Structures are given as C-alpha cells and as structure tokens.
Amino acid sequence: METRETRASASEVKFLVSAALGDEVEKWAKRWLLADPHGAQYNVTSLYFDTPAGDVLNRNGSFARGKYRIRRYDNSPTVFLERKLRAKTVVTKRRSIVDLEDLPLLESHTLDRNWNGGYWFHRRLQARGLQPATQISYLRSARVLDTKAGFMRLTLDRQLAAQPIDKFEFSANPGEAIFPDGKVILELKFRHRMPSLFRELIDDLVLTPQPLSKFRLAAGALANVHA
C-alpha cells in the first residue's frame, strides 16, 4: 500500500525538444533500451497542490523543496498519493496507492487514521495548507535498461496539457496545451555518473539540458491563455 524511497546521488536530466527530435530520440531508445515493464507507452494525469498564496509555485521557504501530487495512469481505478522532496543530491519519495473512489475523503476537515494509505497524505495537505491547483496530463513513452553501472531510464512526454482545478477529482478534459507547437520533454534518469549510452545520445543529437518543471510550465501556459 505504501512505499518510501531515498535515492542518494540520483540524477534526473531534462531536455525540451521539438516533436521531430523527440521522434529521433525514440528511435534511438528503441534500438538501445528495453520497453518499461509497466508499459512502453501510457497516459499520465496528475493533480498538483499549492497554497492559496502560491507558495509552491513561487518556491517560498520549505515549499521550494517538495511537491505533493496525486497521479493516475491511464484509466486505472487506483491512484498514487505522492510526496517528492529534494535536498541537494538526495531525493526522497513517498507514495501510497488508494482507490480512486476514496479521493473525496480528502475534502473532509476531519482526518481518518484508519484510512490505509491516505491518512499521511491528508495530514500533510492540511498541515501545509495545500489545495488542488492544477491538473497536468501527457502521453509518456518509457524505455529502461539495467546495467552494471546501475539502472537507467529514458522517458518522452508528449501532448502536455493543463487546467486549473479546485476539487480532488480527475477531469476527462485535458485542458489547454502547454506546448501548442508540440514540443516534447525528454528525461534521462540514472544513478551516480551519467551512463555512456546517454552521453552518446546527448552528443549525437546535440541536446542541451535545462531545468524544467511541468507544474511551472503549466502555470505559465494557463496564465497566457487567460491573459
């Protein structure tokens, strides 16, 4: 029902690429990497939380280190409650799985200690004054490889869309496109040093890494729509 993971010196390098370049990367990945055991391609929809003052978006104080979200894969009847904290080179992730139909419990001001998997998340949302803020969805392609140097994972996120939310529920409507021109977010994940395969990919396709936050990209896209 619940897992906790602490990854020391874990790395995640991100790139924003064109749709055409994303297709090239996917061809490369299919040649060198294996399909993710959970599925080579699937839909991801996440509900992100923030305070009414926008402390997470603006990275105020301790809000800059972590994000709380509810993640759903495809049309699954279960969802993941997640907290991701980052402090320098250490990433700590806590997640638990609950039934989709139980999400209305988060609307209550009363905490249910008997809610297996959901109590900790509900308690943290209340303690930090977090409320539903944004739904973000995208189509993810994922390839992996387990090597002597450690596990490596490549993901390509396409068709990113977002919409503001104020309820603990998923909308079938994806909302506004974050990248109207079809740009793709490429993420390379690995432990310790970058694998030589990833270095070759970056060099061959002349890729430039950059810090990217889907939550902040969504906020920017929605602000432009409603300006």
Secondary structure, DSSP 4 states (H G I P E B T S, - for coil): -EEEEEEETEEEEEEEE-HHHHHHHHHHHHHHSEEPTT-SEEEEEEEEEE-TT-TTTTT-GGGGSEEEEEEEETT-SEEEEEEEEEETTEEEEEEEEEEGGGGGGGG-SS--TT-TTTHHHHHHHHHHT-EEEEEEEEEEEEEEEEETTEEEEEEEEEEEEEEE--SSS--SS--EES-TT--EEEEEEEESSPPHHHHHHHHHHT-------HHHHHHHHHHHHT-
